Amino acid sequence: MITEATKRGFSTQEFKLSNDIIVSNESDRVLTRDIDQLSNIERVDFYITGTMVYQESGAVVNARIINARNKNIVAAATRFFPAEL
């Protein structure tokens, strides 16, 4: 959905982007869940969110775009991905 939003002219942001590169013994990364390390986020108009449900034969991905102002779901998609992918 991020690809489609960008192709349609929307500006997208990664909300888990840290202020810096985080280097540890396990990995080097730029995404974080530590609120103190998050960079500032500009004004948000829409959220892209979703869920993934694992099943024996694969996974079902549910994604949606939500208007941040009125909480309306403006687009949604569901797709099944077979386990052998």
Biotite code that builds the C-alpha atoms (Angstrom):
import biotite.structure as struc

atoms = struc.array([
    struc.Atom([0.000, 0.000, 0.000], chain_id="A", res_id=1, res_name="MET", atom_name="CA", element="C"),
    struc.Atom([2.917, 2.355, 0.609], chain_id="A", res_id=2, res_name="ILE", atom_name="CA", element="C"),
    struc.Atom([4.040, 1.848, -2.990], chain_id="A", res_id=3, res_name="THR", atom_name="CA", element="C"),
    struc.Atom([0.576, 2.730, -4.309], chain_id="A", res_id=4, res_name="GLU", atom_name="CA", element="C"),
    struc.Atom([0.269, 5.772, -2.019], chain_id="A", res_id=5, res_name="ALA", atom_name="CA", element="C"),
    struc.Atom([3.625, 7.084, -3.227], chain_id="A", res_id=6, res_name="THR", atom_name="CA", element="C"),
    struc.Atom([2.743, 6.449, -6.892], chain_id="A", res_id=7, res_name="LYS", atom_name="CA", element="C"),
    struc.Atom([-0.448, 8.465, -6.384], chain_id="A", res_id=8, res_name="ARG", atom_name="CA", element="C"),
    struc.Atom([1.454, 11.472, -5.043], chain_id="A", res_id=9, res_name="GLY", atom_name="CA", element="C"),
    struc.Atom([1.068, 10.999, -1.291], chain_id="A", res_id=10, res_name="PHE", atom_name="CA", element="C"),
    struc.Atom([4.020, 11.709, 0.969], chain_id="A", res_id=11, res_name="SER", atom_name="CA", element="C"),
    struc.Atom([4.715, 8.680, 3.180], chain_id="A", res_id=12, res_name="THR", atom_name="CA", element="C"),
    struc.Atom([6.702, 8.558, 6.417], chain_id="A", res_id=13, res_name="GLN", atom_name="CA", element="C"),
    struc.Atom([8.116, 5.723, 8.495], chain_id="A", res_id=14, res_name="GLU", atom_name="CA", element="C"),
    struc.Atom([6.924, 6.474, 12.016], chain_id="A", res_id=15, res_name="PHE", atom_name="CA", element="C"),
    struc.Atom([9.417, 4.096, 13.677], chain_id="A", res_id=16, res_name="LYS", atom_name="CA", element="C"),
    struc.Atom([12.441, 5.883, 12.164], chain_id="A", res_id=17, res_name="LEU", atom_name="CA", element="C"),
    struc.Atom([15.046, 6.687, 14.803], chain_id="A", res_id=18, res_name="SER", atom_name="CA", element="C"),
    struc.Atom([17.091, 9.867, 15.019], chain_id="A", res_id=19, res_name="ASN", atom_name="CA", element="C"),
    struc.Atom([20.255, 7.924, 14.240], chain_id="A", res_id=20, res_name="ASP", atom_name="CA", element="C"),
    struc.Atom([21.637, 4.542, 13.230], chain_id="A", res_id=21, res_name="ILE", atom_name="CA", element="C"),
    struc.Atom([21.388, 2.142, 16.176], chain_id="A", res_id=22, res_name="ILE", atom_name="CA", element="C"),
    struc.Atom([24.398, -0.170, 16.356], chain_id="A", res_id=23, res_name="VAL", atom_name="CA", element="C"),
    struc.Atom([24.356, -3.169, 18.699], chain_id="A", res_id=24, res_name="SER", atom_name="CA", element="C"),
    struc.Atom([26.015, -6.572, 18.939], chain_id="A", res_id=25, res_name="ASN", atom_name="CA", element="C"),
    struc.Atom([22.975, -8.126, 17.252], chain_id="A", res_id=26, res_name="GLU", atom_name="CA", element="C"),
    struc.Atom([22.296, -5.668, 14.419], chain_id="A", res_id=27, res_name="SER", atom_name="CA", element="C"),
    struc.Atom([22.578, -2.234, 12.836], chain_id="A", res_id=28, res_name="ASP", atom_name="CA", element="C"),
    struc.Atom([19.208, -0.593, 12.291], chain_id="A", res_id=29, res_name="ARG", atom_name="CA", element="C"),
    struc.Atom([17.333, 2.666, 11.841], chain_id="A", res_id=30, res_name="VAL", atom_name="CA", element="C"),
    struc.Atom([13.891, 1.540, 13.053], chain_id="A", res_id=31, res_name="LEU", atom_name="CA", element="C"),
    struc.Atom([13.015, 1.524, 16.753], chain_id="A", res_id=32, res_name="THR", atom_name="CA", element="C"),
    struc.Atom([10.117, 1.048, 19.145], chain_id="A", res_id=33, res_name="ARG", atom_name="CA", element="C"),
    struc.Atom([11.836, 3.106, 21.847], chain_id="A", res_id=34, res_name="ASP", atom_name="CA", element="C"),
    struc.Atom([9.820, 6.327, 22.026], chain_id="A", res_id=35, res_name="ILE", atom_name="CA", element="C"),
    struc.Atom([12.871, 8.303, 23.206], chain_id="A", res_id=36, res_name="ASP", atom_name="CA", element="C"),
    struc.Atom([14.744, 7.410, 20.012], chain_id="A", res_id=37, res_name="GLN", atom_name="CA", element="C"),
    struc.Atom([11.958, 8.261, 17.548], chain_id="A", res_id=38, res_name="LEU", atom_name="CA", element="C"),
    struc.Atom([12.409, 11.177, 15.179], chain_id="A", res_id=39, res_name="SER", atom_name="CA", element="C"),
    struc.Atom([9.775, 13.895, 14.893], chain_id="A", res_id=40, res_name="ASN", atom_name="CA", element="C"),
    struc.Atom([6.783, 13.032, 12.740], chain_id="A", res_id=41, res_name="ILE", atom_name="CA", element="C"),
    struc.Atom([5.171, 15.631, 10.531], chain_id="A", res_id=42, res_name="GLU", atom_name="CA", element="C"),
    struc.Atom([1.407, 16.153, 10.446], chain_id="A", res_id=43, res_name="ARG", atom_name="CA", element="C"),
    struc.Atom([-0.408, 12.909, 9.655], chain_id="A", res_id=44, res_name="VAL", atom_name="CA", element="C"),
    struc.Atom([-3.448, 12.765, 7.349], chain_id="A", res_id=45, res_name="ASP", atom_name="CA", element="C"),
    struc.Atom([-3.749, 8.987, 6.904], chain_id="A", res_id=46, res_name="PHE", atom_name="CA", element="C"),
    struc.Atom([-2.437, 5.848, 8.602], chain_id="A", res_id=47, res_name="TYR", atom_name="CA", element="C"),
    struc.Atom([-1.534, 2.643, 6.774], chain_id="A", res_id=48, res_name="ILE", atom_name="CA", element="C"),
    struc.Atom([-2.043, -0.305, 9.104], chain_id="A", res_id=49, res_name="THR", atom_name="CA", element="C"),
    struc.Atom([-2.884, -3.963, 9.039], chain_id="A", res_id=50, res_name="GLY", atom_name="CA", element="C"),
    struc.Atom([-2.734, -7.419, 10.527], chain_id="A", res_id=51, res_name="THR", atom_name="CA", element="C"),
    struc.Atom([-1.269, -10.744, 9.552], chain_id="A", res_id=52, res_name="MET", atom_name="CA", element="C"),
    struc.Atom([-2.952, -13.995, 10.569], chain_id="A", res_id=53, res_name="VAL", atom_name="CA", element="C"),
    struc.Atom([-0.816, -17.126, 10.268], chain_id="A", res_id=54, res_name="TYR", atom_name="CA", element="C"),
    struc.Atom([-2.550, -20.331, 9.246], chain_id="A", res_id=55, res_name="GLN", atom_name="CA", element="C"),
    struc.Atom([-1.234, -23.817, 8.558], chain_id="A", res_id=56, res_name="GLU", atom_name="CA", element="C"),
    struc.Atom([-1.436, -23.295, 4.793], chain_id="A", res_id=57, res_name="SER", atom_name="CA", element="C"),
    struc.Atom([-0.134, -19.699, 4.741], chain_id="A", res_id=58, res_name="GLY", atom_name="CA", element="C"),
    struc.Atom([-0.996, -16.244, 6.012], chain_id="A", res_id=59, res_name="ALA", atom_name="CA", element="C"),
    struc.Atom([-3.836, -13.776, 5.509], chain_id="A", res_id=60, res_name="VAL", atom_name="CA", element="C"),
    struc.Atom([-2.792, -10.123, 5.345], chain_id="A", res_id=61, res_name="VAL", atom_name="CA", element="C"),
    struc.Atom([-5.406, -7.446, 6.015], chain_id="A", res_id=62, res_name="ASN", atom_name="CA", element="C"),
    struc.Atom([-4.355, -3.865, 5.260], chain_id="A", res_id=63, res_name="ALA", atom_name="CA", element="C"),
    struc.Atom([-6.231, -0.593, 5.468], chain_id="A", res_id=64, res_name="ARG", atom_name="CA", element="C"),
    struc.Atom([-5.797, 3.146, 5.065], chain_id="A", res_id=65, res_name="ILE", atom_name="CA", element="C"),
    struc.Atom([-7.430, 5.190, 7.825], chain_id="A", res_id=66, res_name="ILE", atom_name="CA", element="C"),
    struc.Atom([-8.216, 8.915, 7.728], chain_id="A", res_id=67, res_name="ASN", atom_name="CA", element="C"),
    struc.Atom([-6.505, 10.333, 10.846], chain_id="A", res_id=68, res_name="ALA", atom_name="CA", element="C"),
    struc.Atom([-9.054, 13.149, 11.244], chain_id="A", res_id=69, res_name="ARG", atom_name="CA", element="C"),
    struc.Atom([-12.362, 11.253, 11.178], chain_id="A", res_id=70, res_name="ASN", atom_name="CA", element="C"),
    struc.Atom([-11.114, 7.643, 11.624], chain_id="A", res_id=71, res_name="LYS", atom_name="CA", element="C"),
    struc.Atom([-12.891, 6.489, 8.446], chain_id="A", res_id=72, res_name="ASN", atom_name="CA", element="C"),
    struc.Atom([-11.344, 3.546, 6.607], chain_id="A", res_id=73, res_name="ILE", atom_name="CA", element="C"),
    struc.Atom([-10.846, 4.911, 3.095], chain_id="A", res_id=74, res_name="VAL", atom_name="CA", element="C"),
    struc.Atom([-9.346, 1.756, 1.549], chain_id="A", res_id=75, res_name="ALA", atom_name="CA", element="C"),
    struc.Atom([-8.848, -1.858, 2.556], chain_id="A", res_id=76, res_name="ALA", atom_name="CA", element="C"),
    struc.Atom([-7.392, -5.021, 1.070], chain_id="A", res_id=77, res_name="ALA", atom_name="CA", element="C"),
    struc.Atom([-7.074, -8.667, 2.060], chain_id="A", res_id=78, res_name="THR", atom_name="CA", element="C"),
    struc.Atom([-4.682, -11.156, 0.508], chain_id="A", res_id=79, res_name="ARG", atom_name="CA", element="C"),
    struc.Atom([-3.782, -14.773, 1.225], chain_id="A", res_id=80, res_name="PHE", atom_name="CA", element="C"),
    struc.Atom([-0.124, -15.774, 0.867], chain_id="A", res_id=81, res_name="PHE", atom_name="CA", element="C"),
    struc.Atom([0.527, -19.524, 0.595], chain_id="A", res_id=82, res_name="PRO", atom_name="CA", element="C"),
    struc.Atom([3.116, -20.974, 2.996], chain_id="A", res_id=83, res_name="ALA", atom_name="CA", element="C"),
    struc.Atom([5.343, -22.124, 0.122], chain_id="A", res_id=84, res_name="GLU", atom_name="CA", element="C"),
    struc.Atom([6.121, -18.546, -0.971], chain_id="A", res_id=85, res_name="LEU", atom_name="CA", element="C"),
])
